[in-house]
Amino acid sequence: MTAETFPQRAHRSLRDSQLRRNLAKATSTIRTKTAKVSAELPDWEALRDAGQAIKRETLAELDRHLVALEESVTRAGGVVHWAADAAEARRIIVGLAKAHGAEQVIKIKSMTTDEVELNPALEAAGIRPFETDLADMIVQMAHEKPSHLLVPAIHKNRSEIGALFRDQMDRPDLSDQPGDLTRAARAYLRDKFIETPVAISGANFAVAETGSVVVVESEGNGRMCLTLPKVLISIMGIEKVLPEWEHLEVFLQLLPRASTGERMNPYTSIWTGTQAGERRAGDGPGEFHLVLLDNGRSKILADEAARATLHCIRCSRCLNVCPVYQRAGGHAYDSMYQGPIGAILTPQLKGLDAAGSLPFASSLCGACQEVCPVRIPIPDILVHLRGRVVREGHAGLGEGLAMKAAGTLFDHPALMALALSMGRAAQAPLARDGRIERLPPPLDGWSLGRDFPALPKESFRAWWKRRKASR
Amino acid sequence: MSDREAVLAAVRAALGAAPAPSPAQSAYRRKGEMDAAAAQARFLERLADYDVHVEVLDDVQAIAPTVARRMAERETVTLAIPADLPRAWIPENARVLADDALPYPALDTRPSVLTGCALAIAETGTVVLDAGAAQGRRALTLLPDHHLCVVFARQVVETVPEALQNLKAAVDAGRPLTFFSGPSATADIEFDRVVGVHGPRALDILLVRD
């Protein structure tokens, strides 16, 4: 376990009333919109089935589809790179940027570049990365971390952002109005889009059949980065490949409706290789690099009970319905992947030692699975990972000991009665308002993620006996 | 071992010898059910939900005067066009900027741009460019602040799957696709929606019932 666990971080964010207001507004607005536009399609459930089936079939033959993607991208003029881990991905991308003599690069929102910690590596090489998505730019300028997959700066209010822009853009005239701040971002980035020769992006999908790569977005910064610079470097997790062009027709319906609650996101760009040779500049990059990243994904693939984690299309719908996320906020997950999907993905990518408290950051209510556009059984995977955390000894002994002790007690009614009466006597210093927040060691591992109801004065069994006797 | 071999070996080891699942039958709609008139009506209905200016025209002759009027309303004087735009669409008095690999600053912000499209999707209010006739290169429809896009009624398909099926040939030819559904937008600051970020801040759809 790291020095800080989910409950410790969550305790901090629970005290931030601005954060809770922003989260409540954002999540309830998106929930309403996603519910409306997904219910609007008569075949929404069939689309979810298809999305799940395509992901399952793709993963089952992932090696074949990756090789096919490599061939098709290469045929279209692109260069494919393979990165087994984050260090290799950084080495490839920094190396390419350096080879082009880039002093700065423009970036499109990409959680994968956050995952491999690309920006610090670029900076260390003397290359300044400019995030161009408005929220990512805010988070970058403030030297903070994203707090929501889709709206990463949801923890900041307009006056904080106004102050940040006035300072960093040298624009003392700016107001705090979102419209003014957005216009300021447009003016600030315009020249960078036009003049910067190297762009870095993520990818929502890549089609093995055609070699096409897909980026969906709202602001147009993606179109700028994908269209104007001479060199484009895109990085994607190996699970993002789709075997056939036809599969896009499913995901381009599922993603916007589940994500922002739009029938279609404002902009989608699909490009195939380079636009070099006789084609004109300004229709796409003359040089295109695609980096295929493993970084722990093949390990997730090997764990069959958790494999469906790799179905995720990063829509963030599970965050918006999660009662834990809505209150604890994104920073409590200490990851670029937050909420329910973060609670299963982050510990598998970072390791159960580093992020073993996350699978416990859930009440297992199942709201996430209910809305997931590709039907990831998040609660099942949470329970599976909790089991691994305990069995593999990442959690201290508390949970395992508590469960063993409970097993013995439930098997032996006399022991149970004895334990309960002892508990009633011993709980006085621990119970507050009918609850116990922390059990004494070694049982504290179990109470880390949950409160324990204080034992009532009289047990049900005692009451039942007394009731019978008094008849 | 190269990273390529390492990744592929790890994936193969993870999958083991288990047989691939047989492909599931898809039950979602791959074709729409509306007639042309209903699809057009749906397209207009969807556009009304976006911050798009819509003009419905009875014939091709109406394009040029409509473009002239919209430019006057938007107070633009220069009209950027792809080199292969039909002459009949261009207003007589417009100052025309034909895009022949123009440097980006020449396209930046000031002019209006007039193009056709590959097709439009009724169900989502989306227009798609595929670098085909009368569409120009991607930079042309990205840098100017005002995009006027001509959509012929016969180009409207009902569903997303039909659109992607029709676009396959362009993709096989290596052409890039751009889908747009309304002008650019963001909700990144306190989840307040602001229209017009980096792409054209004003989008006009000229639907020609021809």
Boltz contact constraints between the chains, C-beta under 6 A:
constraints:
  - contact:
      token1: [A, 25]
      token2: [B, 191]
      max_distance: 6.0
  - contact:
      token1: [A, 26]
      token2: [B, 191]
      max_distance: 6.0
  - contact:
      token1: [A, 29]
      token2: [B, 191]
      max_distance: 6.0
  - contact:
      token1: [A, 43]
      token2: [B, 28]
      max_distance: 6.0
  - contact:
      token1: [A, 43]
      token2: [B, 29]
      max_distance: 6.0
  - contact:
      token1: [A, 46]
      token2: [B, 27]
      max_distance: 6.0
  - contact:
      token1: [A, 46]
      token2: [B, 28]
      max_distance: 6.0
  - contact:
      token1: [A, 47]
      token2: [B, 28]
      max_distance: 6.0
  - contact:
      token1: [A, 50]
      token2: [B, 26]
      max_distance: 6.0
  - contact:
      token1: [A, 50]
      token2: [B, 28]
      max_distance: 6.0
  - contact:
      token1: [A, 53]
      token2: [B, 24]
      max_distance: 6.0
  - contact:
      token1: [A, 57]
      token2: [B, 21]
      max_distance: 6.0
  - contact:
      token1: [A, 60]
      token2: [B, 20]
      max_distance: 6.0
  - contact:
      token1: [A, 60]
      token2: [B, 21]
      max_distance: 6.0
  - contact:
      token1: [A, 61]
      token2: [B, 20]
      max_distance: 6.0
  - contact:
      token1: [A, 62]
      token2: [B, 11]
      max_distance: 6.0
  - contact:
      token1: [A, 63]
      token2: [B, 8]
      max_distance: 6.0
  - contact:
      token1: [A, 63]
      token2: [B, 11]
      max_distance: 6.0
  - contact:
      token1: [A, 63]
      token2: [B, 12]
      max_distance: 6.0
  - contact:
      token1: [A, 76]
      token2: [B, 174]
      max_distance: 6.0
  - contact:
      token1: [A, 82]
      token2: [B, 3]
      max_distance: 6.0
  - contact:
      token1: [A, 82]
      token2: [B, 4]
      max_distance: 6.0
  - contact:
      token1: [A, 82]
      token2: [B, 7]
      max_distance: 6.0
  - contact:
      token1: [A, 83]
      token2: [B, 3]
      max_distance: 6.0
  - contact:
      token1: [A, 84]
      token2: [B, 3]
      max_distance: 6.0
  - contact:
      token1: [A, 84]
      token2: [B, 6]
      max_distance: 6.0
  - contact:
      token1: [A, 84]
      token2: [B, 7]
      max_distance: 6.0
  - contact:
      token1: [A, 88]
      token2: [B, 3]
      max_distance: 6.0
  - contact:
      token1: [A, 134]
      token2: [B, 186]
      max_distance: 6.0
  - contact:
      token1: [A, 134]
      token2: [B, 188]
      max_distance: 6.0
  - contact:
      token1: [A, 135]
      token2: [B, 188]
      max_distance: 6.0
  - contact:
      token1: [A, 151]
      token2: [B, 188]
      max_distance: 6.0
  - contact:
      token1: [A, 153]
      token2: [B, 188]
      max_distance: 6.0
  - contact:
      token1: [A, 158]
      token2: [B, 189]
      max_distance: 6.0
  - contact:
      token1: [A, 158]
      token2: [B, 190]
      max_distance: 6.0
  - contact:
      token1: [A, 161]
      token2: [B, 189]
      max_distance: 6.0
  - contact:
      token1: [A, 178]
      token2: [B, 189]
      max_distance: 6.0
  - contact:
      token1: [A, 178]
      token2: [B, 192]
      max_distance: 6.0
  - contact:
      token1: [A, 178]
      token2: [B, 194]
      max_distance: 6.0
  - contact:
      token1: [A, 179]
      token2: [B, 194]
      max_distance: 6.0
  - contact:
      token1: [A, 181]
      token2: [B, 189]
      max_distance: 6.0
  - contact:
      token1: [A, 182]
      token2: [B, 186]
      max_distance: 6.0
  - contact:
      token1: [A, 182]
      token2: [B, 194]
      max_distance: 6.0
  - contact:
      token1: [A, 182]
      token2: [B, 197]
      max_distance: 6.0
  - contact:
      token1: [A, 186]
      token2: [B, 198]
      max_distance: 6.0
  - contact:
      token1: [A, 194]
      token2: [B, 104]
      max_distance: 6.0
  - contact:
      token1: [A, 210]
      token2: [B, 171]
      max_distance: 6.0
  - contact:
      token1: [A, 212]
      token2: [B, 171]
      max_distance: 6.0
  - contact:
      token1: [A, 218]
      token2: [B, 185]
      max_distance: 6.0
  - contact:
      token1: [A, 218]
      token2: [B, 186]
      max_distance: 6.0
  - contact:
      token1: [A, 219]
      token2: [B, 184]
      max_distance: 6.0
  - contact:
      token1: [A, 219]
      token2: [B, 186]
      max_distance: 6.0
  - contact:
      token1: [A, 219]
      token2: [B, 197]
      max_distance: 6.0
  - contact:
      token1: [A, 219]
      token2: [B, 198]
      max_distance: 6.0
  - contact:
      token1: [A, 220]
      token2: [B, 184]
      max_distance: 6.0
  - contact:
      token1: [A, 220]
      token2: [B, 197]
      max_distance: 6.0
  - contact:
      token1: [A, 220]
      token2: [B, 198]
      max_distance: 6.0
  - contact:
      token1: [A, 220]
      token2: [B, 199]
      max_distance: 6.0
  - contact:
      token1: [A, 221]
      token2: [B, 198]
      max_distance: 6.0
  - contact:
      token1: [A, 223]
      token2: [B, 142]
      max_distance: 6.0
  - contact:
      token1: [A, 223]
      token2: [B, 199]
      max_distance: 6.0
  - contact:
      token1: [A, 224]
      token2: [B, 198]
      max_distance: 6.0
  - contact:
      token1: [A, 227]
      token2: [B, 138]
      max_distance: 6.0
  - contact:
      token1: [A, 227]
      token2: [B, 139]
      max_distance: 6.0
  - contact:
      token1: [A, 227]
      token2: [B, 142]
      max_distance: 6.0
  - contact:
      token1: [A, 245]
      token2: [B, 168]
      max_distance: 6.0
  - contact:
      token1: [A, 248]
      token2: [B, 164]
      max_distance: 6.0
  - contact:
      token1: [A, 249]
      token2: [B, 160]
      max_distance: 6.0
  - contact:
      token1: [A, 249]
      token2: [B, 161]
      max_distance: 6.0
  - contact:
      token1: [A, 249]
      token2: [B, 164]
      max_distance: 6.0
  - contact:
      token1: [A, 252]
      token2: [B, 160]
      max_distance: 6.0
  - contact:
      token1: [A, 253]
      token2: [B, 160]
      max_distance: 6.0
  - contact:
      token1: [A, 263]
      token2: [B, 124]
      max_distance: 6.0
  - contact:
      token1: [A, 264]
      token2: [B, 124]
      max_distance: 6.0
  - contact:
      token1: [A, 264]
      token2: [B, 126]
      max_distance: 6.0
  - contact:
      token1: [A, 264]
      token2: [B, 181]
      max_distance: 6.0
  - contact:
      token1: [A, 266]
      token2: [B, 181]
      max_distance: 6.0
  - contact:
      token1: [A, 266]
      token2: [B, 182]
      max_distance: 6.0
  - contact:
      token1: [A, 266]
      token2: [B, 184]
      max_distance: 6.0
  - contact:
      token1: [A, 266]
      token2: [B, 185]
      max_distance: 6.0
  - contact:
      token1: [A, 267]
      token2: [B, 180]
      max_distance: 6.0
  - contact:
      token1: [A, 268]
      token2: [B, 179]
      max_distance: 6.0
  - contact:
      token1: [A, 269]
      token2: [B, 178]
      max_distance: 6.0
  - contact:
      token1: [A, 270]
      token2: [B, 177]
      max_distance: 6.0
  - contact:
      token1: [A, 271]
      token2: [B, 176]
      max_distance: 6.0
  - contact:
      token1: [A, 272]
      token2: [B, 171]
      max_distance: 6.0
  - contact:
      token1: [A, 272]
      token2: [B, 174]
      max_distance: 6.0
  - contact:
      token1: [A, 280]
      token2: [B, 101]
      max_distance: 6.0
  - contact:
      token1: [A, 280]
      token2: [B, 137]
      max_distance: 6.0
  - contact:
      token1: [A, 282]
      token2: [B, 137]
      max_distance: 6.0
  - contact:
      token1: [A, 282]
      token2: [B, 139]
      max_distance: 6.0
  - contact:
      token1: [A, 283]
      token2: [B, 137]
      max_distance: 6.0
  - contact:
      token1: [A, 283]
      token2: [B, 138]
      max_distance: 6.0
  - contact:
      token1: [A, 284]
      token2: [B, 176]
      max_distance: 6.0
  - contact:
      token1: [A, 294]
      token2: [B, 7]
      max_distance: 6.0
  - contact:
      token1: [A, 298]
      token2: [B, 10]
      max_distance: 6.0
  - contact:
      token1: [A, 298]
      token2: [B, 11]
      max_distance: 6.0
  - contact:
      token1: [A, 298]
      token2: [B, 14]
      max_distance: 6.0
  - contact:
      token1: [A, 301]
      token2: [B, 14]
      max_distance: 6.0
  - contact:
      token1: [A, 302]
      token2: [B, 14]
      max_distance: 6.0
